[in-house]
Amino acid sequence: MATGTLRPFMCSFSIIFLFKRNVFFCQQFSVSFQQPSDCGVDSYFDISSLSCVKCGPNQVSSKSGLACECQTGFRVLVSNGASITCQQCPDANQGVTQDGYGCIRCSGSAGENGKCQCPKGSVLVERDGNGNPLNESRCEACNATEPAFSAPDRTGNRCVRCEDSFINSSQSCVCGTSNVQAGGMCFPSNGLPTSVVPNVIFSQLANSVLSAWFSNFMYSSAAACLLFSNQTACQSLGNMCVMNMHSFSTINNDACGLYNTVYRATAAQGSSQDVSYWRANLPWLYYGDQLGLASRIIQNEPLPVGFSFKGAQKNTDIELQAAVYSVRGEFLRWESVGGGNLQLCPDTLTRQQSAFTFGTAYKQSCVLSVSELLNGYPEPVFYDVFLVIQKPQEDKHLLAVPLLNINQQFNGQFTNEGSNMNNWLLTRRLMLVDTLSGRQNSLSASPGVIRVASNIKIGFQLVPNTQKGQVYPPLMTVTYSDIPVTDPTTQTVTVSFSLEYTMDQEEARVKTDIALGVLGGVAVVHSLLKTASWKRRIASPLIDLQTIMTFLVFYAGDLANVFFIITVGTGLYWLIFFKAQLFVSVLLPLPAQEERFVVYVGCAFALKTVQFLHKLFVQLSVDIFFIDWERPRGKASKHVEGSGEAKSQASSVSIWRTYFVANEWNEIQTIRKINPTFQVIAVLFFLEVVGFSNLALRDPSSNLRRSPEAYTPPYSLILRYGVASAMWLCIGLIQMIFFTVFHERFVEDKIRQFVDLCSISNISVLLLSHRCFGYYIHGRSVHGHADTNMDEMNTNLKREAENLCGQRGLLPNSDTQTFQISITNRLRAKYDRIIEPINRRSGPSRLVDASANPCEQSTKAYHTMNRFLGSVIDHAHREMDYIVKDKLLFERLIGMEFIEPLDKSIFYNDDSHSFADVLFYGNEAVLLIFDTLFFCVVDLSSQNFILAAVLTYLQQLVFRLIRNGMGRRNLASKTLVDKRFLI
C-alpha cells in the first residue's frame, strides 16, 4: 500500500518539476520590450542590446535617440567612435564650434544650441584659409549686388549665387517691394491672383484640407510656369491639379484654376505634338469642356491596328507606355505599363502581365493596409499613359489614353458618374496613392487624409460590324477613395484593377427579342391546339376555368421550350463565335449585360417545372385496368353443406397472372431512355476532369488545361451555361441514340417486352389518360389459355414461332396490339358506374356503406369490370361498339383527333407504342430538358459544377421515388389489385 501511494506522488512531483523547468527556460530567453521613446533625455537606445543605456556625464540623448551628444556649452574632448567625453568651454562668452569639437568666441551672439550665429545675409567663418581655428568667429556679409549676386546657402556656411529670378527682377538678391517672393523665387507682378486657395477637396468626406504642400509651392509653381516657362514648375502645378481631382469651377485661384489661367495666358506659345489640347511647356490635363466631346474622342476613329486571336497574324498584346513624373514635376522615366506599376495588389509577374492580353477579362482586387500605403508611398508618382501602336515595318507611335476621373467635379457637379457619355469630361494623368496633399501643418507631419486609386479600369470597345478586329481607343476609368487616417495599423482599403472589353449588344438584343416573339407566337398556337385536343379528349365543349388553367399549363411548357431554345442557342453562339474566331468580330457581354440572359434561364426553368409537375400529376392519376381473358377450362365439383350433395361449378381462374403483369407495369413506370447516374457522372467528368469548364472563362483561349501559375479569369455566365447545357444535352442524346439503336434492338426493350408479356399472360391493358381518351394493349392469347403448365406453354410458344396459330393483333391477320383509343361518353359513363363503389370508399364518410365488405366490393367490381370491358372488346354491346382505323399523318403531327367519337369509339392503330406517354419513358424530352435546366440553374447560382451535379442527382432520385410510390398507390386503387402484391 505504501508503494501504491508513493507512485502517484512521484509522478505528480515529476510533472510539476518539468513544468517549472520549462517556465525557467522560457524566462531565461525573454527580454523586456523598450523603444527609443522610452529612454528619456539622459539615456539612448542601444541598437545591439535593444535596451536603454544611460549616457555619460554632461551628455544628453540626440534627436534620433540612438546616440549621446554633449550638453549645450560642452565640446567633445575625446571620441573613439563608440563613446565620447565632453568638456565645458572655459569662457562663458565662448560658444561651441559648428563641428562640436572646439570652443570659440562669438563676434555676435550665441544661439540656444550654444553655437555662434550671424545676421541674415552673412555667413559664419570659424577657420582661416588653411583650416586653422580662429580665436573669434567672423560674420562675412555676402555681396548681393553686381557682379557677385551672392547670398548664404541653405546651411549658412558659404555665399553662393542667388536665384536668377531675384537678379532678373531687381538686379540684386533682394526681392523688390513691387515683386512677390514665393517658393524661394522672386516674381514680378503678373496676371495671377495674389492670394491662392491651397485647399485640397476631399468630396467623399465633405471637407477640405489646408495642404502644406499646396501652401508652399502652388503659387510659385504657377508663377514660374507663367513668367519663366519653367517646365518643371508647370509639371508641378499640373500635378497639384491632379491631386485636386482635375476639379475646377468659377474659382480661379485654386490649383486647377491657376492651371487654366496659365493655359489661357500661354495660348500664343502654340501646342505640343500637334495636339490642340496640349499647350507648349504645360502638361496635358484636359481634352476640353465642350459637351459631347467625349464621344467624338473615344468613338470617332478606330485604332489603325486590329486584334486577332489565332493564326499567323495573331495579335493579342496590349502595349502601354507611361511617362512618369515626380510630385515636384521632374521627369523620371519612360515606363512600360505592367508588372505592377498601375496594379497596387501584389501578385506574380505572370498573372499581372495577363491583364494586357486582349480579350482576357482581367480583374484583380485586394485589401491593403493604410500603414503599408503610408510607408510605401511617401510621395505620389504621376503617370501619363499612352498606347503603343506599331504597324509592320514602321516606327512606334504613341496614342494618348484618355482618363475618366469619377471624382472630378465641374462647378460642384460630378459629371463623370453617369452613363451619359455626352456629359463626360475626359482628362489625362493619374496617380495611385496621395499621402502628401493631406498634410496640413508641415510636410514632415503625418497626413490627416490620404487618397487612393481604389478602382482602375481600362476598357476597349469593338467597332460595330468589324471583321478585322478593329477597336476604338481605350478609355481608362479611375475612382479614388478618400480615407481619414485615424489608426493606420488597423485601417484598410479595397483596391482593384481590371480590363474589360465591350461591343454594341443592341443588335443581338433585337434579334433575341424577334426570336422570342416569333417562337412565342408559335407556342401560343401550339398550346391552343393542345388545349383543343385536350377538350375533345375529355368530351367537354364548354370553356371554363379548368380550360383556361389547362391552356396556361400547356403554354408554360411550350414557352419553357422557347426560352430553352433561345438560351441554349445564345450560349452556343457566344461559345463558338467568340472562342473560334480568327480576327476579333465579337466580344462577350459584360456581367451586367448577362442579367437578362439569366432571367431567361430562370423563366425557362420555372415554366418547365410547371410542365414537369403537371406531367407527373397526370401520370399519377391515370385510369388503368387489366382485362383477364382467361376462362375456366372445365367444371369442378363442390360439396354443399347440409344437403349431402355435390354441385358442379366453373373452376376458378388464377389471379397470379394479373399480379405478375401489374408488377411489371409498376417496374416500368420510371424507366428512362438514359441512365441518370451515368449522365451525372459523365457530365461531371468532362467538365471538371477533362477540363471543358475552362471554355467558359472570359478569355480567347480554347485550351482545356490551364497552368496553375497562370491567371484564371472569371467565368462568363453565358459561356458557362452554353458549355453545361451542351454537355448535358450531348451526353443525353448520345445515350438516347445508343438506347434506341443498340440497347433496345440487341439487349432488351422493356416496353415491347411488356406487350409480349401481356400476350403470354392472356391479359389486355386499358389506360385512360383523359376522360375519353387513352390507350389499349391487346394481350389476348392466340392459344385461348395462358394458365397452363410448362409443357403446354412451351408447345404454344413453339406453335406461334412456326406460324401454326393465329396472329396476336386485335383484328384478324393483324399483328397490331397497341392502340390509341377515343371512347364515347356512353362507354365512359358505364366505366365510371362500375368503379364508383370503389371510389366512394375514398370519399366522404357519409357516402360509404358501412355494412359493405371492402374486399367483397373490390372483388365484385373487378369481375364486373373485367366482363364488361371484355364484352366491349368482343363487340358484344352494339351501343358501345368501336371501329379500328389508322390516324392521319396530320393528326399524328399535331396530336389531335379530328373525328369525335359520338356513336362508336375509335381505336387508332399505334405501332409506336405511345402508351409510354403515361410513363417516364415517353416523356424523356421533358425530363432531359428539366434536368438540364435544373443543373444549369444550380450552377449559375453557385458557380460550382460538382454541387449542381449532386443536387441534380438528388432531385432525380426524389422524383423517381415519388413517381414509384404514388404510382404504385394509383395502380392498386385503379386496377383493384391489392397493393400488398405490388413488390
N, C-alpha and C positions, 0 to 999 in steps of 0.2 A: 504493500500500500504506500509506503514511503517513496519507493521508486516511481510509482504511478503518479504521485503528487508532484514529484520533483521535475518530471519531464515537461509538463505544460509550463511550469515556472521558467525552466531554462529556455524553452522555445520563445516565450514572451520576452525574456530578457535579451535574447539574441536579436529578435526583430527590432526591439527598441534601440539596441546598440547600433545596429546597421542604419536605422533611420537617423539617429543622432549623428552618426559618422558622415552620412551623405549631406546632412544640413551643414556640418562643419566644413566640408569640402566646398559646398556652394558658397558659403560666406567667405571662404578663403580667396575665391576668384572674383568677388564682387567689388566694385568701386563706386564712390559717390559721384553723383552727376553734378557738374559745375559748368557754368558758361562764363565768357568774358565779362558779361554784365554783372555777374555775382561777385567779382573780385574787389570792387571798391577802388578808392583813389590810391591807396598805398600798396596795392598788390597788382600783379599782372597774371595773365593766363598762360601757363606753361603748355605749349602745344605737344610736348613729349609726354608729360605725365597726365595731361588733361585735367589739371587742377590749378588752383590759385596759389601763387608763390609771392611772398612778401618782398617788396623792393628794398634796396639798400638805404643807407642813411642819406638824407637830403634828396631823395628821389620820389617821383610820383609816376603813376601809370600813364602811358602815352595815350593818344587819342584812339588808337586801334585797340588798346587794352592787351596787346600781345608782347609788350616790352616796357622797360622803365626808362625814364628820362630825368634829367636834373630839374630841380625846382627852379622857379623864377629867381634870377640873381645868382645862380650857381653855374659854373662851367664844368666841362668834362675834363677831369685831370688825367685819368687813365682809362683806356678802353682796349680790351683784348678780343673784342668781337662777341663775347658771350656775356660780359658784365662790364659795368662802368663804375668809376669812382668820381664823385662830384666834390667840387671845392668852391666856396663862396668867393666872389670877387672882392678884393681887399678894400676898394674905394666904393663908397656908397653912390658916388656920382658916375661910376662906370656902369656900362651895360655889357651884355654878353654878345659876342660876335655872331654873325648870321650862321656860321658853321657850328657854333656852340662850344668851341674849344678854347676861346680866349676871352679876355676882358679888355674893353676899350672905352675911352672917354667919349661921350656923345657931344657933338657940336650942337645938336638940337636937343630934343627931349627923347626920353626912352618910353617905349610903349608898354602896354600891360604885360607883354611877354618878356619884358626885361631887355629888349633889343632896341638899338637906335632906330630912329625914324627920321625921314626927310619930308619937307613940304611937297605939295603937289607940283609936278613938273621937274623935279630933281631926282637924282639917283644917289644912292648911298655908296661911298667909297671907303673901304676899310683896309686896303693894302695898296702899296705903291706899284709902279710898273713892273718891278721884279718879283712881286709877290710877297714882299716883306710887310708885316703888320705895322700899321700906323699907330702912333700913340693916341691920336684923336681922330675920330671919323670926320669925313668931309661930306657935304651935300653939294654935288655938282649939278647946276641947272642946265637942262637940255635947251639948246637953241632952237626955238620953234619957228624961226624966220629963215628967209632965204640966205644962204643956199643950203643950210643944214636941214631945215624942216624936220627936226627930231623931237622925240617925246619918249618918256620912260616906257619900257616894255611892260608886259604884264607882271613880271616878277619885281619890277622896280630896281633892277640891278644894272641896267645899261640903257643908253639912249639909242633909239632906232628911228628910222624914217617913219613919219606918221602916215596915216591912211590917205590915199590920193584924194578922197572926197573932201578932206579938210583943206588940202593945198589948193585944189581947184576952186573951192568956194570962197576962200579968204586969203590965199597966198600965205597961210600960216597953219600951225597945228591947233589953232583955236577956232571953234565953230562960231561964226558971227551971230549977232543977235537976231538978224533977219532970217537966219537959217534954222534948220531943225536938226538936232542931234538925236540919233536913234540907232540902236544896234551897233554901236561903235563906229558909226559913219555920220558925216555931216551932209545934209541935203539942203539945197536952195529951195525957195518957195516953189510949189508945184500945184497941179490940179487935184492932188489927193486931199482927202479930208484931214484936218489937223488932229482930230481925235478919232480913234478907231474903237470898234467893239470886239474885244478879244475873247468873246464868249464862244464856247462850243455847245451846240444844242443837242441834247440827248432826248429826242422826242418820245421814246418809249417810256422814259421816266418822267416826262413832262417837266423838265427843268433844264437849266443851262449852267455851265461851269465856267468861271473866270479862269482861263487857261494861262499858266505861267509861260508856256512856250509861245502862245499867240501874243501875250503882252510884250515879250522880249523881242520877237523877230517879225511880227506881221507887218508893221508899218515900214520897218527898214527894208524888208524883202520887197514890198510893193514899190517903195521909192527907188530902190536900187534898180529894180526891173524897169521902171518907167523912165528914170532920168539917165541911167548909165547903161541900159540894156544888158545888165548883168544876168547872164543865163542861169547861173546857179541860184541867184535870188529869185528869178522868175519861176524856176522849178520849185523852190521852197514855198513861194506864195501859192502855186498850184497845189502843192501837197497839203497846205493848210485848208484850201477849199475842199479837197478830197476828204480830209479829216472832219470837215463840217458837212459831209454827205452831198456835196455838189449843190446844196440848197442855196437859193438866192431869192430875194424879194425886193421890195422898194428900198430897203436899207442898203446904202452903198458903201458903208464903212465897216462891214464885216469881211471875212476872208474872201468869200465868193464875190461880194460886191466890189472889193478892191481889184480882184482879178478882172472882172468885167469892165471896170473903169480903165484899167491898163489896156485891156483888149481893144476897147473902142478908141483909146487915145493913140494907139500904135497902128492904126489902120493903114497909114501911109507906108509902113515898112513892108507890106505885102505878106504873102503866105509862104509856108514851107511845103516842099514836096508837091507843089501844085494842088494842095488841099485847101479849099477856101476857108474851112473851119480851123485850120492850123496856122495861127499867127506866127510870124517870124520871131524867134527868141522866146516865145511863150510855149508852155506845154499845151498839148491838145486835150481839152477837157470836155468840150460840148460839141454837139452836132447842130446846134441852133435850137430856137424855141418856137418854131412855126408848127402849127397843128397839122397833123398828117405827114410830117416829115419822117417819122419813124418807119412807116410802111414803105415809103419810097427808098429809104436806105437799106432796109432789110430785104425787101421783096422786089426790088427794081431790076436787078440783073443777076443771073446765076453765076456761080464760080466758073472760071474758064476750064477747069478740070473736072472730070467725072469720077465716080467711085464704082468699083467692080469687086464683087465677092469672089469670083472664081476665074479661071482661065489664065492665058498668058498675059493679059492686061490687068491682072488683079491689082487693085489699089484700095487698100483699107486703112492706110496710115494717115493719121491726122497730126500734122507737124505744126506746133505753135512755138513762137519765139516771143520773149518778153524783154523789153528794155527796163532795167532795174535801177531805181533811184533811191538814194538815202533821204531821210527826212529833211536834211539840210539842202537838198537839191543837187547833190553830187551824183553824176552818172557812175554807177558801179560796174555794170557789165551787161552784155547780152546773155540771156539765159534760156535754154531750151525748156519749155514747159513740160513737166513730167518728172517723175521721181520724187514727188512730194513738195515741190516749191509752192504750188497752189493748193495742196492737199494737206490739211492740218492733221488728219488722222494718221497715225503711224501704221505702216504696213510694208510688206516686202516690195522690192522694186518691180518684180514681175507683175504683181497684182495692180500696183499703181499705174504701170505702163499700159495695162489693158484698157484703161479709160480712153486711150487715144487710138482705139481700133474702131473704125467706122462701122456703125450698125450694132455695136455692143452697148446695151443699156447698162451703163455703169452707175453704181451708187455706193458710196462709202460714207458711213456715219459712225460717230463715236462720241463718247463723253470725255471731255478734257477738264483737268483741274485748273482753277484760276491761278493757283500758285505756280503751276508749270508754265502758264502763259506769261505771268509776270517775270519769271526768271528767263524764259526762252526768247522773249520779245521785248527787250528794254526800250527799243525804238521801232517805230513802224517802218516797213520797207514797201515801196510802191512799184507797181507793175503796169507797163503799157503793153498789152498783149496784141500780137499780130499772128495771122495765119500765113504760113509759108506756102506759096504757090510756085510750083516749078514744073513747067512743061518740058517734054523731052528736048534735049539739046538747047535749052535756053537757060538764062540766068535766073537766080531766085528772085522772087518778088514777094513783098510783104503786103498783106491786106489787113487793115486795122479791124479788130474785132470790137464792135460796139458793145457798150455796157448798159444794162438796165438796172439802176440802183433803186431798189424798192423803198429805201429810206429817204430818197430825195424828196424835198419839198419845193414847190413853186408857189410863192405867195401864201405859204401856210397850208397848201393842199398837197396830199400825197398823190401825185398824178400817175405814178407808175404802178399803183396797187391794183387797178382794174385790169380787165382783159381787153379793153378797147385800145387797140394799137394807135389810133389817131390821137390819143391823149398822152402817149408816152413821150418822155424827154430822154433821149439817148445821150450817154456820156462816155468818157474814156477814163482810164487809170483807176486802179483799185488797190486797196491794202488788205492785209489779212487780220492783223491784230494791232490795235492802237492802245498802248499803255502810257502814252506821253501827253496827249492833249487833256487828259483828266487830272493832271497835276496842277494844283491851284497856287500854293504859296511859293514854291520854288521847284526847280527842275529836279532837285535831289529828293523831293518829298515823294511819298507813296501816292499813287493815283487814287482819287476817290471813285472814279468810274472808268471802266475800260470798255472798248468797243471791239467786237469780234465778228468776223465774217462767218456767220453761223450756217449759211446755205449758199453755195456757189453752184450754178447750173449753166452748162454750155449746151445750147440747143441748135440742131440743124433741121431745116425744113426742106423737104423734097420738092423739086419743081414739078408742078402738075403735068401729067401725061408724058413725062420724060422716059426715054428708053435707053439713055446713056449715063444714068447715074448722076445727073446734074442736081445740085442743091444750091440754095441761096446762102449768102454769107452767114456764118454762125452768130448767135446772139448769146452773150454772157450775162446771166442774171445773178445778182448778188443781194443777199439780205443780211443786214447787220443786227446784232443783239447788243443792247446796252446793259452792262452789268455793274451795279453798285458794289464796290469792294468793301465787304464787312469782315468776313473771315475767309481769307483766300485758301486756307488749308482744307476747308470743308465745301467751299463753293465749287460748282461745276457748270459747264456749258456744253450743250449738244451742238455739234457741228456736222456738216455733211457736204459732200462734193459729188456731183452727178453730171452725166451726159445723157441727153435724150434726143430722140430722132422722131420727127413728125412728118405727116403728109396730110393733105386735104382729104378727109374722110367723108365729105358730103356726098360724093358720087356713090361710094359703097353704101352709105346710109339710104340714099334714094333707091338704089337697086334692091336693097333688102326690104324696104317698105313696099315696093312694087311686087316683089315675090310674095311677101306676106299677104298683100291684098288679093292677088290673083289666087294663090293657093287657099287663102281663107274663104274666098267665094266658092271655090270648088268644094271645100269642106262643108259649106252650108248646103250646097246641092246634094252632096253625098249623104249628109245627115238627114236631109228631108226624105231622100229615097229610103234610107234605112228606117226612118220613123214610119213612112207609109207601109213598108213591108212588115214592120212590127204590128201596125194597126190591123193589117189584113190577117196576120198570123194569130192574133188574139181575137179576131172576129168582132171588133168594136168599131162602129162607124163614127162615134162621137169624138170630138176634140175636147178633151177635158184637161184638168190639171196634171193627171198622170201622163197624158200625151205630151204636154209641154215639158215636163220634167224628163221624160224619156228622150225627147229631142235634145235637150240640153246635155244629157249624158252622152248621147251619140256624138253631138257636136264637140264636146270636151275631148273625146277620144280622137276625132278627126283633126281638131285644132292642135292637139298634142303632137300628132304626126307631122303637121305643118311646121310647128316650131322645131321639132326634132330634125326634120329635113333641112330647114334653114340653118340651124345652129351647126349641124354636122357639116353641111356644105360650106358654111363660113369658116369653120375650123380647118377643114381640109384645104380650102382655098388659100388661107394665110400660111398654112404649113408648107404647102407645095410651092407656091409662088415666092414666098419670102426666102425659104431655105435653098431652093434650087435655082434662083435667078442668077444670071451671069452679071450683067450690068444692073445696077440698082434701079428698079422701077416701082417697087412698093416697099413701104416701111410699116412695121407693126403699129397698131393703135396703142395709144398710151393707156396706162391702167385706168385713168378716169374715163377714157373713151370705151373701155370694155364693160362698163357698168350696164349699158343697155343690152349687151350680149348676155351677161349673167342673168338679167331679168328674163330674157327669152328662155334661157335654160331652166330657170325656176318655174316659168309658166308651163313649159313642156312637161316637167316632172310632176307638177301639181295636177295638171289635166290628165296626164297618163295614169296617175294614181287613182283618179276618179274612175277612169275607164277600167282599170285593173280590178278595183273593188266591185264595180258593177258586174264584170265578168264573173268574179268569184261568187257573188251573191246569186247570179243566175244558175251557175253550176251547182250550188248548194241547195237550190230549190227545185231542181228538175224532177219531173214525174217519171217514174220508171217502174216497169212490171215485167216479170219473167213469165212467159207463156209456156207451160209444160204440155207438150203434145203426146206424152206417153199415156197409153191407155192400158187398162188391165188385160192380161193375156187370157185369163180364164176366170173361173169362179172357185171360191174357197168355201168349205162348209164351216158353219159357226154354230155351236151348241147354244140353245136358248134356255135359260134357267127357268125351271118350273114346269116346262112343257115336256121335257124329256125328248124333245125332237131336235134335229139338226137342220138348220136352214142354210141354203147356199146363197152367197153374195159375191159381188165382184171383188177380186183380190186387190189389195192396196198397191199404190204406186210409190216407189221410193222418193223421198224428198231430197236425198243427198245430191242428186244431180243439180237441183236448183241451188242448193247451198254452195256447191262447187263453182257454178257459174257466177253466183253472187260474189264469192270471194275473189274470183279472177277479175271481175269488174271493179271490185274495191281496190285491187292492187294496181290496176292500170289508170286509176284516176289522176295520179300525179306524175306519170312517166312523161319525159320530155325528149325532144329530138337532140338535146345537148346534155352533157354531163356537167351539172352546175359546179361540182367540186373541181373537176379538171379545168373548167372555164376560169375559175378564180385563180387557180394556181398558175395556169399558162399565162394569163394576162399579167399577173404579178411577176412572173419570171421574165417575160420580155421587157416589161417596163423598168424593173429595178436591177435585174441581173445582167441582161443583155445591154441595157442602157438606152432604150428608146425614150425614156423620160428626158434625156438630155436634148432631144429635139425640141422640147418645149421651152428651152432657155431663150432669153431675149438677146440672141446674138446670131450672126450669119453662119456659124459653124454647124456642119451636119455630122460631126463626129459623135459616135455613140459612147466613146470613152473619153474622160477628161482627166488631166493630170491633177493630183491633189494640191500641187503648188499653184496651179493656175487660178485666175479669178473666176468665180462662178456667178454669172449674172442672175437676176431674179427671173422667175418663171412668168411667161405670158399666159394669162388665163385662157385666152382663145386657143393658143397652141396646145396648152395642157389638155383642154377639152377635146381638141381635134385629135391629138395622139391617143388619149384614153378611149374616146368613143370609137375611133377607127380600129384600135387594137381589140376592143371588146367585140365589135361587130365582125371583124375579120375572123377572129378565132371562133365566134359563134356560128358564122356562116360556113366556115370550114367543117365544123362539127356537124352541122345540119346536112351538108352535102355528103360527108362521109357516112352519116347515119342513113340517109335516103338511098344513096347509090350502092354502098357496100354492106353496111350492117344489116339493113332490112332485107337485102337480097340473099346474103350468104350466111348470116348468123341467126338472127331472129327478128320477126316482125310481130310485135305483141298485139297490134290492132287486128291484123289478119288472123293471127293465131286465136284471138278471142272469137272471131266469126267462125273459124273452124271448130272451136270447142263447142259453140252453140249447136252446130250441126251434129256433132258427135253425141252431144248430150240430149238432142231432141228438144231443145228449148229455144224459143224465139224471145227477142227483147224489144219491148216498146218503150221509146223515150219521147217524152213531150217536154221540149224546152219552152214552148209557148202554149197558150191555151188550146189552139187548134193547129199547131204545127210541131213536128218532131221528127223522129227517125224510127225506122223499123229494121231489125236484123232478123231475117228469116232463118231460123235454125231447125226447121222441121226435118227430121231424119228421113232420108230416102229409103231407109230399111224398115220404117214403120215403128221399130222399137230400138231403144238405146239402153234400157235397163236389162242388160244381158250379162252372161258370163264371159270369161276371157276368150274362149274358143269361138263363140258366136261373134264377139266383137271383132276379132282378127279376120274371121271369114267375111264379115260385112265390109271391112276396110279393103280386103283383097278384091272383092267383087266390084267395089267402087273404083279401085285403081285400074281394073281391067274393063271398065265401062260396061259392066254387066247389069247395071241398075240405072235408075233414072238420075237426072241432074238435081243439084241442090237448090236451084232457083225457085222463086215463088211461082213463076209461070212455067208451064211445061216447056221442056227443051231449052231451058234458060239457066245460066249459072249466076244470075244476079241475085244476091242475098241481102244487099243493103239498099235502103230506100230513104228518101226524104218524103215525109207524108204530110199532107194537108187535109185535115179531117173536118167533117161537118159539125155544126153546132149540136145536132141531134146525137151524134156519137159521143161528143164530149160531155153532154148532159147525162147520158146514160153512165158514162165512166164515173162522173162525179157522184151520182146517186149510189153506185155500188161502194165507193170508197168513203162515203160520208160517215157511216158509223165509226169508222176508224179515226177519221179526222176529228170527229166530235169529242173523242176522248182527250185531245189536247186543247180543247176549247174551254169555255166557262163551265164550272161545275154544275150549274143549273140545267145544262143541256145533256149531261151524262146520265145514262140509265144505270142506276146503282145496282139493279138486280141482274144486269147482264154480266156474263163472264167474259173478260177481255180476251182470253185465249180462244174461246169458242167464237167470239165475234171475228177475230182475226182469221181463224180457220175458215169460217163460213164466207167471209168477204173474199178470201183468197180463191176458194174454189169457184165462187160465183164469177169473179173477175176472170179467172182462167177460162171457164166455159164460155163466157161472153166474148172475150177477145178472140178465142179460138174459132167461135162460130162466125165472127165478123170476117176473119181472115178466110174462112171457108165459104164466104158469100151466103151464109145462112140467113142473113137479115136483109131483105130487099130494100127496106127503108134506110139502111145504113151500109149500103154496098159501096164499092170503090172501084176505081179503074187504075191501070198501070200505064204510064207513059214516060217519055223522055222529056227532060227540061230543054227549053230553047236555049240557044247559046247566049242570047242577051239576058235571059232570066238568070243564067248561071253567073254572068258577069256582074250584074247589079245586085244579086242576092235577093231577088223578089219574084214572087209567083204572080203571073198575070191573070190566071183563071182562079176565081173564087169558088171554093167547094160549097155549092148550095144544096144540091141533091145527093151527090156522091162524093165520097172522099177521093183524093188523088194520091197515088203512090208514084213518086218520081224515081226512076232508076238512078242509082247513085253508086257508081263503081269507085268513086274516090273515097269512100268510107268517111263521109263528112259527119257522121255521128260523133267523131272525135272532137267536134266543136264544143261538146259539153265536158271535155276533159282538158287537162293542161296540154296534152299532145296537139290538139287542134288550135291552140292559141299561142303557139311558140313565138310568133312575131310580136304579140303584145308583151309576153313575158320577157323576151330578149330586149326590147326597147325599154321596158320598165327597169330591168336590171342595169342596162347601160346608163340610163338617166340617174338611177339611184347611186351607182358607183361614181359617176361624174359629179353629181351634186355634193356628195360627201367629200370628194377630193377637192373640189373648188373651194369649199368652206374650210377645209383643214390643211390643204396643200400636202397631203400625205396619202400616197397610193396604198400603203400597207393597211392603214386604218380603213380606207374605203373598201379594200378587198375583204377585210374581216367583217365589217358591218354588212356588206352585201351578202356574204355567205350566211351570216346570221339571219338576215332578212329572208333569204330564200328558205332557210330551214324553218323559220317561224311560220311562213305562209304555207309551206308544204305540210307542216303538222296541222295547221288549221284546216286545210283542204282535206286532209286524210280523216281527221277526227269528225268534223261536221259532215263531210261527205258520207262517212260510214253511218252516221246517225240518220241522215236523209235516206240512204239506201235501205236501212232497216225499216223505216216508217213507211216508205212508198212501196216497197216490194213485199211487205208483210213477212219478211224474213227476220227471225229473231236475231238481234244484234250479237247475241252470245255466240252465234255460229259464224260471225264475220271475224276472221282471225287477222 
